[in-house]
Amino acid sequence: MSNVNFVDIGFSNYVEVGKILTVNRPDSSPIKRMIQQAKDSNRFLDLTQGKKTRSIITQKSENGIIITASAVQTATIIERVKRSQQTKEVIERVPSEDILETTVQE
């Protein structure tokens, strides 16, 4: 079983949950400066599909910080992350020996 979890950030775009550092609103001046710096250094991903940017996701990578724009509200992304972590915890709690195989007889 893989330890990598992904979360949908809109329009069937996914980011790895373990690499997310922050999920922010895009309207503050510091976030706007961070976006511009990321664009200047080719570390910006616009995954809004032309819609209004509603959240900015910062992610860690081998080459530094990646900034991703999403059209999904910050609270929605956080809820999706929480849900994916809860699902992962439930799956990890069930030992594989306890899973029963069933067969259908015709």
C-alpha positions as YAML, in Angstrom:
chain: A
units: angstrom
residues:
- id: 1
  name: MET
  ca: [0.00, 0.00, 0.00]
- id: 2
  name: SER
  ca: [1.31, 3.43, -0.91]
- id: 3
  name: ASN
  ca: [1.80, 6.15, 1.70]
- id: 4
  name: VAL
  ca: [1.16, 8.92, -0.83]
- id: 5
  name: ASN
  ca: [-2.16, 10.76, -0.51]
- id: 6
  name: PHE
  ca: [-3.48, 13.30, -2.98]
- id: 7
  name: VAL
  ca: [-6.19, 15.92, -2.60]
- id: 8
  name: ASP
  ca: [-8.36, 17.37, -5.36]
- id: 9
  name: ILE
  ca: [-7.80, 21.13, -5.66]
- id: 10
  name: GLY
  ca: [-10.33, 21.62, -8.44]
- id: 11
  name: PHE
  ca: [-10.91, 20.64, -12.06]
- id: 12
  name: SER
  ca: [-9.39, 17.17, -11.46]
- id: 13
  name: ASN
  ca: [-6.06, 18.65, -10.40]
- id: 14
  name: TYR
  ca: [-4.40, 16.99, -7.43]
- id: 15
  name: VAL
  ca: [-1.51, 17.82, -5.10]
- id: 16
  name: GLU
  ca: [0.30, 15.52, -2.70]
- id: 17
  name: VAL
  ca: [-1.02, 16.04, 0.84]
- id: 18
  name: GLY
  ca: [2.36, 15.37, 2.45]
- id: 19
  name: LYS
  ca: [4.00, 18.22, 0.53]
- id: 20
  name: ILE
  ca: [1.45, 20.92, 1.40]
- id: 21
  name: LEU
  ca: [2.89, 23.56, 3.72]
- id: 22
  name: THR
  ca: [0.11, 26.16, 3.70]
- id: 23
  name: VAL
  ca: [-3.24, 26.94, 2.11]
- id: 24
  name: ASN
  ca: [-3.86, 30.70, 1.97]
- id: 25
  name: ARG
  ca: [-6.25, 33.25, 0.57]
- id: 26
  name: PRO
  ca: [-4.70, 35.12, -2.38]
- id: 27
  name: ASP
  ca: [-5.69, 38.65, -1.39]
- id: 28
  name: SER
  ca: [-3.03, 39.73, 1.13]
- id: 29
  name: SER
  ca: [0.00, 41.78, 0.07]
- id: 30
  name: PRO
  ca: [2.58, 39.25, 1.32]
- id: 31
  name: ILE
  ca: [0.90, 36.45, -0.63]
- id: 32
  name: LYS
  ca: [0.75, 38.63, -3.75]
- id: 33
  name: ARG
  ca: [4.50, 39.32, -3.43]
- id: 34
  name: MET
  ca: [5.18, 35.61, -2.93]
- id: 35
  name: ILE
  ca: [3.16, 34.80, -6.07]
- id: 36
  name: GLN
  ca: [5.09, 37.35, -8.12]
- id: 37
  name: GLN
  ca: [8.44, 36.00, -6.88]
- id: 38
  name: ALA
  ca: [7.32, 32.46, -7.73]
- id: 39
  name: LYS
  ca: [6.28, 33.55, -11.23]
- id: 40
  name: ASP
  ca: [9.63, 35.27, -11.75]
- id: 41
  name: SER
  ca: [11.52, 32.12, -10.76]
- id: 42
  name: ASN
  ca: [9.25, 29.63, -12.62]
- id: 43
  name: ARG
  ca: [7.91, 28.07, -9.41]
- id: 44
  name: PHE
  ca: [4.24, 29.02, -9.95]
- id: 45
  name: LEU
  ca: [1.47, 26.68, -11.13]
- id: 46
  name: ASP
  ca: [-1.86, 28.19, -12.16]
- id: 47
  name: LEU
  ca: [-4.43, 25.40, -11.90]
- id: 48
  name: THR
  ca: [-7.50, 27.64, -11.93]
- id: 49
  name: GLN
  ca: [-8.53, 26.83, -15.53]
- id: 50
  name: GLY
  ca: [-9.09, 30.54, -16.10]
- id: 51
  name: LYS
  ca: [-11.40, 30.97, -13.09]
- id: 52
  name: LYS
  ca: [-10.87, 33.34, -10.17]
- id: 53
  name: THR
  ca: [-8.02, 32.35, -7.84]
- id: 54
  name: ARG
  ca: [-9.56, 31.53, -4.46]
- id: 55
  name: SER
  ca: [-6.62, 29.86, -2.71]
- id: 56
  name: ILE
  ca: [-2.85, 29.65, -2.88]
- id: 57
  name: ILE
  ca: [-1.14, 26.41, -1.90]
- id: 58
  name: THR
  ca: [2.55, 26.35, -0.96]
- id: 59
  name: GLN
  ca: [4.28, 23.02, -1.38]
- id: 60
  name: LYS
  ca: [7.78, 21.79, -0.69]
- id: 61
  name: SER
  ca: [9.80, 20.16, -3.44]
- id: 62
  name: GLU
  ca: [13.39, 19.13, -4.10]
- id: 63
  name: ASN
  ca: [14.00, 22.52, -5.75]
- id: 64
  name: GLY
  ca: [12.42, 24.70, -3.08]
- id: 65
  name: ILE
  ca: [8.90, 25.98, -2.63]
- id: 66
  name: ILE
  ca: [6.23, 25.62, -5.33]
- id: 67
  name: ILE
  ca: [3.25, 28.00, -5.33]
- id: 68
  name: THR
  ca: [-0.02, 26.68, -6.77]
- id: 69
  name: ALA
  ca: [-3.15, 28.71, -7.53]
- id: 70
  name: SER
  ca: [-6.53, 27.00, -7.17]
- id: 71
  name: ALA
  ca: [-10.09, 28.09, -7.90]
- id: 72
  name: VAL
  ca: [-11.35, 26.19, -4.83]
- id: 73
  name: GLN
  ca: [-11.92, 27.97, -1.50]
- id: 74
  name: THR
  ca: [-9.27, 27.45, 1.19]
- id: 75
  name: ALA
  ca: [-11.77, 25.93, 3.64]
- id: 76
  name: THR
  ca: [-12.87, 23.38, 1.03]
- id: 77
  name: ILE
  ca: [-9.29, 22.27, 0.40]
- id: 78
  name: ILE
  ca: [-8.65, 21.95, 4.14]
- id: 79
  name: GLU
  ca: [-11.80, 19.84, 4.56]
- id: 80
  name: ARG
  ca: [-10.69, 17.59, 1.70]
- id: 81
  name: VAL
  ca: [-7.25, 17.17, 3.30]
- id: 82
  name: LYS
  ca: [-8.86, 16.29, 6.65]
- id: 83
  name: ARG
  ca: [-11.17, 13.78, 4.97]
- id: 84
  name: SER
  ca: [-8.27, 12.12, 3.13]
- id: 85
  name: GLN
  ca: [-6.29, 11.85, 6.38]
- id: 86
  name: GLN
  ca: [-9.26, 10.35, 8.23]
- id: 87
  name: THR
  ca: [-9.75, 7.81, 5.46]
- id: 88
  name: LYS
  ca: [-6.06, 6.92, 5.59]
- id: 89
  name: GLU
  ca: [-6.23, 6.43, 9.38]
- id: 90
  name: VAL
  ca: [-9.22, 4.10, 9.06]
- id: 91
  name: ILE
  ca: [-7.47, 2.02, 6.41]
- id: 92
  name: GLU
  ca: [-4.29, 1.80, 8.49]
- id: 93
  name: ARG
  ca: [-6.26, 0.62, 11.55]
- id: 94
  name: VAL
  ca: [-7.61, -2.45, 9.75]
- id: 95
  name: PRO
  ca: [-4.90, -5.15, 9.68]
- id: 96
  name: SER
  ca: [-4.73, -7.00, 6.38]
- id: 97
  name: GLU
  ca: [-5.16, -10.34, 8.19]
- id: 98
  name: ASP
  ca: [-8.62, -9.20, 9.36]
- id: 99
  name: ILE
  ca: [-9.91, -8.63, 5.84]
- id: 100
  name: LEU
  ca: [-12.06, -11.56, 4.81]
- id: 101
  name: GLU
  ca: [-12.33, -12.80, 1.28]
- id: 102
  name: THR
  ca: [-15.81, -13.57, 0.04]
- id: 103
  name: THR
  ca: [-16.85, -15.51, -2.97]
- id: 104
  name: VAL
  ca: [-20.12, -15.38, -4.81]
- id: 105
  name: GLN
  ca: [-21.68, -18.73, -5.57]
- id: 106
  name: GLU
  ca: [-23.96, -18.96, -8.54]
...
